[in-house]
Amino acid sequence: MPQNSSELMRYAGLATQLFVSLGLAVWAGYKADGWLKLPLPLLVWILPFAVLCVLIFKLIKETSKKKDR
């Protein structure tokens, strides 16, 4: 449980970044599939998966930082 409101806002910001990034990746994949005229919605699956992998790595890195206090 977060100790103070600044820590809560930090986690809320990370969650917002996750949802916005995934939404943009799905939208970009949809547009790219239409532009490339692919028979399968390949980029709609690949782009969000890649973004999710990067964001999970970033989330682990951000939340495991030791405080210098």
C-alpha positions as CSV (number, residue, x, y, z in Angstrom):
1,M,0.0,0.0,0.0
2,P,1.4,3.4,-0.9
3,Q,2.8,5.5,2.0
4,N,1.8,8.9,0.7
5,S,-0.1,10.6,-2.1
6,S,3.1,11.2,-4.2
7,E,3.7,7.5,-4.4
8,L,0.1,6.9,-5.3
9,M,0.3,9.5,-8.1
10,R,3.5,7.8,-9.4
11,Y,1.7,4.5,-9.7
12,A,-1.3,6.1,-11.3
13,G,1.0,7.8,-13.8
14,L,2.6,4.4,-14.7
15,A,-0.9,2.9,-15.2
16,T,-2.0,5.7,-17.4
17,Q,1.1,5.4,-19.4
18,L,0.5,1.7,-19.8
19,F,-3.1,2.1,-21.1
20,V,-2.3,5.0,-23.4
21,S,0.7,3.2,-24.9
22,L,-1.3,0.1,-25.5
23,G,-4.1,2.0,-27.1
24,L,-1.7,3.9,-29.4
25,A,0.0,0.6,-30.3
26,V,-3.3,-1.1,-31.3
27,W,-4.4,2.0,-33.3
28,A,-1.0,2.2,-35.1
29,G,-1.1,-1.6,-35.8
30,Y,-4.6,-1.3,-37.2
31,K,-3.6,1.6,-39.5
32,A,-0.4,-0.1,-40.6
33,D,-2.2,-3.4,-41.4
34,G,-4.7,-1.4,-43.5
35,W,-1.9,0.5,-45.2
36,L,0.1,-2.7,-46.0
37,K,-3.1,-4.6,-46.9
38,L,-2.1,-7.6,-44.9
39,P,-4.5,-10.5,-45.0
40,L,-4.1,-11.1,-41.2
41,P,-4.2,-8.4,-38.5
42,L,-0.6,-9.2,-37.8
43,L,0.6,-5.8,-36.6
44,V,-2.4,-5.3,-34.4
45,W,-1.0,-8.1,-32.4
46,I,2.7,-7.6,-32.7
47,L,2.9,-3.9,-31.9
48,P,1.0,-4.0,-28.6
49,F,2.9,-7.1,-27.5
50,A,6.2,-5.3,-28.1
51,V,5.0,-2.2,-26.3
52,L,3.8,-4.4,-23.4
53,C,7.2,-6.1,-23.1
54,V,9.0,-2.8,-23.0
55,L,6.5,-1.3,-20.5
56,I,6.8,-4.3,-18.2
57,F,10.5,-4.0,-18.2
58,K,10.2,-0.3,-17.5
59,L,7.7,-1.0,-14.7
60,I,10.0,-3.5,-13.0
61,K,12.9,-1.1,-13.3
62,E,10.9,1.9,-11.9
63,T,9.3,0.0,-9.0
64,S,12.5,-1.7,-7.9
65,K,14.5,1.4,-7.4
66,K,15.9,1.8,-3.9
67,K,15.2,5.0,-2.1
68,D,18.2,7.0,-1.2
69,R,16.8,8.2,2.1
